[in-house]
């Protein structure tokens, strides 16, 4: 019997209601820290990270671009849908596992790629990857990471890699060869960054990767002693100055370099020909990230990719770009046989269920796990994963489903619709 009284309700699931062995094969590790056990939601990690991190780092992670319209809409899009549960469904075995590219994962979510994560916590990319592997979910290493992709692959085999394609075909070929040698099987190519977004918060804070030291940045670090000692000094003393390790086939410049890591803007000229080139060279799973239109989804499919991630880059590129959830049903209809994944604005188990019901095969989250790493390292990430697994478990019981494959559009309703209906019923009641 599974006692969940400590997590929101004094009920016990019967044996038939518990998860199947397949779903429980890789449970989240037990968190011994009393401090971390106090965190009950992903949002609480952000508040704690904001207190610990230098202002410029928190601003870099938390902000979007310009007015933050897309950043807000990503979150608000999930509140625009209500869930429609089924009741009296009888005793069910429940399994939250999901299959992607021939591999079974224990839960329907993974950790999205996040650049410069090692500035937020000591060896953050490895901590994120190890926690994900322990929980049997995928983690995607960013091409803008500060730890060599070979080290991450060795620490957590099965990690995915996300790339910003180099400017020239020969550089692309060499990067793919490096990934293959390191043992990566899934490559995610981000396509929505032809130029950097207008991140005004970073400009005001004087922050960029690569860094340009200033009195303000130095003071910002000094006033956050836990981060200064636990991350900045520890990294520098034990590992040396961080470098952009994975932007190309060879090691990139240090974070204090003034080198042009984007190759003079040549990436702006990329087109679908580069995706076809990657497909011809890469023998593993190929995913394109940054799709927001059905037309582009079809083009990606025509290039032979194995999957796409519907994403507006966490609201960090084109301000006002549509929230991924809003276009998910249209894209799903356009490419019914393609693996479709989504990120942006997901903070709850119910958010994941809404995305899956509307047609996504899988979801990714970035910022919450980065904040968890900043607060508690690998244990913080493990705690965050544990919270999401518990929420999904409870939500499946309350929704009346035994498997996530049962979800479809009948389990969601647009809030605007049922709000209008409720208002109309209320008016009729008063009239009568």
C-alpha positions as CSV (number, residue, x, y, z in Angstrom):
1,X,0.0,0.0,0.0
2,X,1.2,3.5,-0.8
3,X,0.6,6.0,1.9
4,X,0.3,9.5,0.4
5,X,-1.0,11.2,3.5
6,X,2.0,13.4,3.7
7,X,1.4,14.8,0.2
8,X,-2.0,16.5,0.2
9,X,-4.5,13.9,1.3
10,X,-5.1,11.2,4.0
11,X,-5.8,8.4,1.5
12,X,-4.1,5.2,0.6
13,X,-3.9,3.7,-2.9
14,X,-5.0,0.1,-3.1
15,X,-2.6,-2.4,-4.6
16,X,-4.5,-2.3,-7.9
17,X,-4.2,1.5,-8.0
18,X,-0.5,1.6,-7.5
19,X,1.9,2.0,-10.4
20,X,3.1,-1.0,-12.4
21,X,6.6,-2.3,-11.9
22,X,7.6,-0.7,-15.2
23,X,6.6,2.7,-14.0
24,X,8.4,2.3,-10.7
25,X,11.6,0.8,-12.1
26,X,13.6,4.0,-11.5
27,X,12.0,5.9,-8.5
28,X,13.4,9.2,-7.5
29,X,16.1,8.8,-4.8
30,X,15.1,9.5,-1.3
31,X,16.1,13.0,-0.1
32,X,17.7,13.0,3.3
33,X,18.1,16.8,3.6
34,X,15.4,18.3,5.8
35,X,16.0,21.6,4.0
36,X,15.1,20.1,0.6
37,X,12.1,18.2,2.0
38,X,10.6,21.6,2.7
39,X,10.2,22.3,-1.0
40,X,6.7,21.2,-2.1
41,X,6.5,22.9,-5.5
42,X,8.8,23.8,-8.3
43,X,8.0,27.4,-7.9
44,X,9.6,27.4,-4.4
45,X,12.9,26.5,-5.9
46,X,12.9,29.7,-8.0
47,X,12.3,31.9,-4.9
48,X,15.2,30.2,-3.1
49,X,17.5,30.5,-6.1
50,X,16.7,34.1,-6.4
51,X,18.0,34.7,-2.9
52,X,21.1,32.7,-3.4
53,X,22.2,33.7,-6.9
54,X,23.8,36.9,-8.0
55,X,21.3,39.3,-9.4
56,X,22.8,39.1,-12.9
57,X,22.6,35.3,-13.0
58,X,19.0,35.2,-11.8
59,X,18.0,37.8,-14.3
60,X,19.7,35.9,-17.1
61,X,17.7,32.7,-16.2
62,X,14.4,34.3,-15.3
63,X,13.9,36.9,-18.0
64,X,12.7,36.7,-21.6
65,X,13.1,39.4,-24.2
66,X,11.8,43.0,-24.4
67,X,8.3,43.0,-22.8
68,X,8.4,39.4,-21.7
69,X,5.1,38.8,-23.5
70,X,6.0,35.3,-24.7
71,X,7.4,34.4,-21.3
72,X,4.1,35.3,-19.6
73,X,2.0,33.7,-22.3
74,X,3.8,30.4,-22.0
75,X,2.6,30.1,-18.4
76,X,-0.8,31.6,-19.0
77,X,-1.6,29.2,-21.9
78,X,-1.9,26.3,-19.4
79,X,-4.4,28.2,-17.3
80,X,-6.5,28.6,-20.4
81,X,-7.5,24.9,-20.3
82,X,-9.4,23.0,-17.7
83,X,-9.2,19.3,-17.1
84,X,-12.2,17.0,-17.5
85,X,-11.8,13.9,-15.2
86,X,-13.5,10.6,-15.5
87,X,-15.0,9.0,-12.4
88,X,-15.9,5.6,-11.1
89,X,-13.4,4.0,-13.4
90,X,-12.7,1.1,-11.0
91,X,-9.4,-0.3,-9.8
92,X,-6.6,0.4,-12.2
93,X,-2.9,-0.3,-12.5
94,X,-1.2,3.0,-13.4
95,X,1.9,3.6,-15.4
96,X,3.4,7.0,-16.2
97,X,6.1,5.6,-18.5
98,X,6.5,6.9,-22.0
99,X,8.4,5.5,-25.0
100,X,10.6,7.7,-27.2
101,X,12.7,6.6,-30.1
102,X,12.5,3.0,-29.0
103,X,13.5,3.7,-25.4
104,X,11.2,3.5,-22.4
105,X,11.4,6.4,-19.9
106,X,9.8,6.3,-16.4
107,X,8.0,9.6,-16.7
108,X,6.7,11.9,-19.5
109,X,9.1,14.7,-18.9
110,X,12.8,15.5,-19.3
111,X,15.3,18.3,-18.5
112,X,15.6,20.9,-21.3
113,X,19.0,22.2,-22.5
114,X,20.2,25.3,-20.6
115,X,23.4,27.2,-21.5
116,X,26.0,28.2,-19.0
117,X,24.3,26.1,-16.3
118,X,27.7,25.6,-14.5
119,X,27.6,29.2,-13.6
120,X,24.6,28.5,-11.4
121,X,25.8,25.5,-9.5
122,X,29.1,23.6,-9.3
123,X,29.3,21.1,-12.2
124,X,25.6,21.7,-12.8
125,X,25.4,19.9,-16.2
126,X,26.8,16.7,-14.7
127,X,24.5,17.1,-11.6
128,X,21.5,17.5,-13.9
129,X,22.4,14.6,-16.1
130,X,23.2,12.3,-13.2
131,X,19.9,13.1,-11.4
132,X,18.0,12.5,-14.7
133,X,19.7,9.2,-15.4
134,X,19.0,8.0,-11.8
135,X,15.3,8.9,-12.3
136,X,15.3,7.3,-15.8
137,X,14.3,10.5,-17.7
138,X,16.3,12.3,-20.4
139,X,18.4,15.3,-19.9
140,X,19.5,17.4,-22.9
141,X,23.0,18.9,-22.6
142,X,23.2,22.4,-24.1
143,X,25.7,23.3,-26.9
144,X,26.4,26.4,-24.8
145,X,27.4,24.4,-21.8
146,X,30.6,24.9,-19.8
147,X,31.5,21.2,-19.2
148,X,32.8,19.0,-22.0
149,X,30.2,16.8,-23.6
150,X,32.5,13.8,-23.2
151,X,32.5,14.2,-19.4
152,X,28.8,14.4,-19.3
153,X,28.3,11.4,-21.5
154,X,30.7,9.4,-19.3
155,X,28.9,10.4,-16.1
156,X,25.4,9.9,-17.5
157,X,25.2,7.7,-20.6
158,X,22.0,8.3,-22.5
159,X,22.1,12.1,-22.2
160,X,20.9,13.9,-25.3
161,X,22.9,16.7,-26.9
162,X,21.5,20.1,-28.2
163,X,23.5,21.9,-30.9
164,X,23.6,25.3,-32.5
165,X,24.9,24.3,-35.9
166,X,28.3,25.8,-36.9
167,X,28.5,28.1,-39.9
168,X,30.1,25.7,-42.4
169,X,29.4,22.1,-43.5
170,X,32.9,20.9,-42.6
171,X,32.4,22.3,-39.0
172,X,29.0,20.6,-38.8
173,X,30.6,17.3,-39.9
174,X,33.4,17.5,-37.3
175,X,30.9,18.3,-34.5
176,X,28.7,15.3,-35.4
177,X,31.8,13.1,-35.4
178,X,32.7,14.3,-32.0
179,X,29.3,13.6,-30.7
180,X,29.3,10.1,-32.2
181,X,32.7,9.3,-30.6
182,X,31.4,10.4,-27.2
183,X,28.4,8.0,-27.6
184,X,25.5,10.4,-28.0
185,X,22.5,8.8,-29.7
186,X,20.0,11.7,-29.8
187,X,20.8,15.1,-31.3
188,X,18.6,18.1,-30.8
189,X,19.2,20.9,-33.3
190,X,17.9,24.3,-32.2
191,X,16.7,26.4,-35.1
192,X,15.1,29.5,-33.6
193,X,18.3,31.5,-32.9
194,X,19.4,33.1,-36.2
195,X,20.4,36.1,-34.1
196,X,20.3,36.5,-30.3
197,X,17.1,37.8,-28.8
198,X,16.9,41.4,-27.4
199,X,17.4,40.5,-23.8
200,X,17.2,43.9,-22.2
201,X,17.5,42.6,-18.6
202,X,20.9,41.2,-19.4
203,X,21.9,44.5,-21.1
204,X,20.9,46.5,-18.0
205,X,22.7,44.1,-15.7
206,X,25.8,44.1,-17.8
207,X,25.7,40.4,-18.3
208,X,26.6,38.2,-21.3
209,X,28.2,34.9,-22.1
210,X,31.1,35.6,-22.6
211,X,31.5,37.8,-19.5
212,X,33.0,41.3,-19.3
213,X,34.1,41.8,-15.7
214,X,33.0,45.1,-14.1
215,X,32.8,46.5,-10.6
216,X,29.0,45.8,-10.6
217,X,29.4,42.2,-11.5
218,X,32.2,41.7,-8.9
219,X,30.1,43.3,-6.2
220,X,27.1,41.2,-7.3
221,X,29.1,38.0,-6.7
222,X,30.6,39.2,-3.4
223,X,27.2,39.9,-1.9
224,X,26.2,36.3,-2.5
225,X,28.8,34.4,-0.5
226,X,27.1,31.0,-0.7
227,X,27.3,31.1,-4.5
228,X,30.7,32.8,-4.5
229,X,32.3,30.0,-2.4
230,X,30.2,27.0,-3.4
231,X,30.2,27.7,-7.2
232,X,32.5,30.4,-8.5
233,X,35.6,29.9,-6.3
234,X,35.1,26.1,-6.2
235,X,34.9,25.9,-9.9
236,X,37.9,28.2,-10.6
237,X,40.1,26.5,-8.0
238,X,39.3,22.9,-8.9
239,X,38.5,23.2,-12.6
240,X,40.1,26.4,-13.8
241,X,38.3,29.1,-15.8
242,X,35.2,27.8,-17.5
243,X,35.2,27.5,-21.2
244,X,32.4,27.2,-23.8
245,X,33.3,23.5,-24.3
246,X,30.8,22.3,-26.9
247,X,29.9,25.1,-29.3
248,X,32.1,23.6,-32.0
249,X,34.1,20.4,-32.6
250,X,36.9,21.8,-30.5
251,X,37.1,23.6,-27.2
252,X,35.8,27.2,-27.3
253,X,36.9,30.3,-25.6
254,X,36.8,31.0,-21.9
255,X,33.8,32.8,-20.4
256,X,36.1,35.9,-20.1
257,X,37.1,35.9,-23.7
258,X,35.9,38.6,-26.1
259,X,35.9,36.1,-29.0
260,X,32.9,36.1,-31.3
261,X,31.4,32.7,-30.5
262,X,28.7,33.0,-33.2
263,X,31.1,33.2,-36.1
264,X,30.2,36.6,-37.3
265,X,26.5,35.9,-37.6
266,X,26.9,33.2,-40.3
267,X,24.3,31.0,-38.6
268,X,21.7,33.6,-39.7
269,X,22.1,32.2,-43.2
270,X,21.2,28.6,-42.3
271,X,18.2,27.0,-44.0
272,X,16.6,23.5,-44.3
273,X,19.6,22.4,-46.4
274,X,21.6,22.3,-43.2
275,X,19.0,20.0,-41.6
276,X,19.1,17.7,-44.6
277,X,22.9,17.7,-44.3
278,X,22.8,16.8,-40.6
279,X,20.3,14.0,-41.4
280,X,22.6,12.6,-44.1
281,X,25.6,12.6,-41.6
282,X,23.9,11.7,-38.3
283,X,22.9,8.1,-37.8
284,X,21.2,8.5,-34.4
285,X,17.9,10.1,-33.5
286,X,17.5,13.7,-34.9
287,X,15.2,16.2,-33.3
288,X,14.6,19.8,-34.4
289,X,13.8,22.3,-31.6
290,X,12.1,25.7,-32.0
291,X,9.1,24.8,-34.3
292,X,6.0,26.9,-33.9
293,X,4.2,26.5,-37.2
294,X,2.6,23.5,-38.9
295,X,4.3,24.4,-42.2
296,X,7.8,24.1,-40.5
297,X,6.8,20.9,-38.8
298,X,6.0,19.4,-42.2
299,X,9.3,20.7,-43.6
300,X,11.1,19.1,-40.7
301,X,9.3,15.8,-41.4
302,X,10.3,16.0,-45.1
303,X,13.9,16.4,-44.0
304,X,13.7,13.0,-42.3
305,X,13.9,14.1,-38.7
306,X,12.7,11.8,-36.0
307,X,11.0,14.4,-33.8
308,X,10.4,18.0,-33.1
309,X,10.2,20.2,-30.0
310,X,7.5,22.9,-30.2
311,X,9.2,25.8,-28.5
312,X,9.6,29.6,-28.4
313,X,13.0,29.2,-26.6
314,X,11.4,29.9,-23.2
315,X,10.3,33.4,-24.4
316,X,13.9,34.3,-24.9
317,X,13.9,35.0,-28.7
318,X,11.0,36.7,-30.6
319,X,9.0,38.7,-28.1
320,X,5.3,38.0,-28.7
321,X,6.0,34.6,-30.3
322,X,3.0,32.3,-29.7
323,X,2.9,30.0,-26.7
324,X,3.8,26.4,-27.8
325,X,0.7,25.0,-26.2
326,X,-1.5,27.2,-28.4
327,X,-0.2,25.7,-31.6
328,X,0.3,22.2,-30.4
329,X,-3.1,20.8,-31.7
330,X,-2.5,22.3,-35.2
331,X,1.0,20.9,-35.4
332,X,-0.1,17.5,-34.1
333,X,-2.7,17.3,-36.8
334,X,-0.1,18.3,-39.5
335,X,2.4,15.6,-38.6
336,X,0.4,12.8,-36.9
337,X,3.1,10.2,-37.2
338,X,6.1,12.4,-36.1
339,X,7.3,12.4,-32.5
340,X,6.1,15.8,-31.1
341,X,7.5,17.3,-27.9
342,X,6.9,20.6,-26.2
343,X,8.5,23.0,-23.7
344,X,7.8,26.4,-22.2
345,X,5.8,27.4,-19.1
346,X,5.3,23.9,-17.6
347,X,5.4,23.9,-13.8
348,X,2.9,21.3,-12.7
349,X,1.9,17.7,-13.3
350,X,-1.5,19.0,-14.5
351,X,0.4,21.2,-17.1
352,X,2.1,18.0,-18.5
353,X,-1.2,16.2,-18.6
354,X,-2.8,19.1,-20.6
355,X,0.1,19.0,-23.1
356,X,-0.2,15.3,-23.5
357,X,-3.9,15.4,-23.9
358,X,-3.6,18.0,-26.6
359,X,-1.2,15.9,-28.7
360,X,2.3,16.1,-27.3
361,X,4.3,12.8,-26.8
362,X,6.6,14.3,-24.2
363,X,7.4,17.5,-22.4
364,X,10.6,19.3,-21.3
365,X,11.2,21.8,-18.5
366,X,14.3,23.9,-18.0
367,X,14.3,26.7,-15.5
368,X,12.8,24.8,-12.6
369,X,15.5,22.2,-12.7
370,X,18.2,24.9,-13.0
371,X,16.9,26.6,-9.9
372,X,16.8,23.3,-8.1
373,X,20.4,22.7,-9.0
374,X,21.4,26.1,-7.8
375,X,19.6,25.5,-4.5
376,X,20.6,21.9,-3.8
377,X,22.9,20.5,-6.5
378,X,22.1,17.0,-7.6
379,X,19.9,16.4,-4.6
380,X,17.9,19.5,-5.4
381,X,17.3,18.2,-8.9
382,X,16.3,14.8,-7.6
383,X,13.8,16.5,-5.2
384,X,12.3,18.5,-8.1
385,X,11.9,15.3,-10.2
386,X,10.4,13.5,-7.2
387,X,7.8,16.3,-6.8
388,X,6.8,16.1,-10.5
389,X,6.4,12.3,-10.4
390,X,4.2,12.5,-7.3
391,X,2.0,15.2,-8.9
392,X,1.6,13.1,-12.1
393,X,0.8,10.0,-10.0
394,X,-1.9,11.8,-8.1
395,X,-3.3,13.5,-11.2
396,X,-3.7,10.3,-13.0
397,X,-5.7,8.8,-10.1
398,X,-7.9,11.9,-10.0
399,X,-8.3,12.0,-13.7
400,X,-9.4,8.4,-13.9
401,X,-6.7,7.1,-16.2
402,X,-4.4,4.1,-16.0
403,X,-1.9,5.1,-18.7
404,X,-0.9,8.4,-20.2
405,X,-1.6,6.9,-23.6
406,X,-5.3,7.1,-22.7
407,X,-5.2,10.9,-22.8
408,X,-6.8,12.8,-25.7
409,X,-8.6,16.1,-26.2
410,X,-11.7,14.9,-24.4
411,X,-9.8,15.3,-21.1
412,X,-9.4,19.1,-21.6
413,X,-11.7,22.0,-22.1
414,X,-10.8,25.6,-23.0
415,X,-11.4,27.7,-20.0
416,X,-12.9,30.5,-22.0
417,X,-15.6,28.1,-23.2
418,X,-16.6,26.7,-19.8
419,X,-16.2,30.1,-18.1
420,X,-18.7,31.5,-20.7
421,X,-21.0,28.6,-20.1
422,X,-21.0,29.1,-16.4
423,X,-21.7,32.8,-16.8
424,X,-24.6,32.0,-19.1
425,X,-26.0,29.4,-16.7
426,X,-25.7,31.9,-13.9
427,X,-27.6,34.6,-15.9
428,X,-30.3,32.1,-16.8
429,X,-30.7,31.1,-13.1
430,X,-31.1,34.8,-12.1
431,X,-33.5,35.4,-14.9
432,X,-35.7,32.5,-14.1
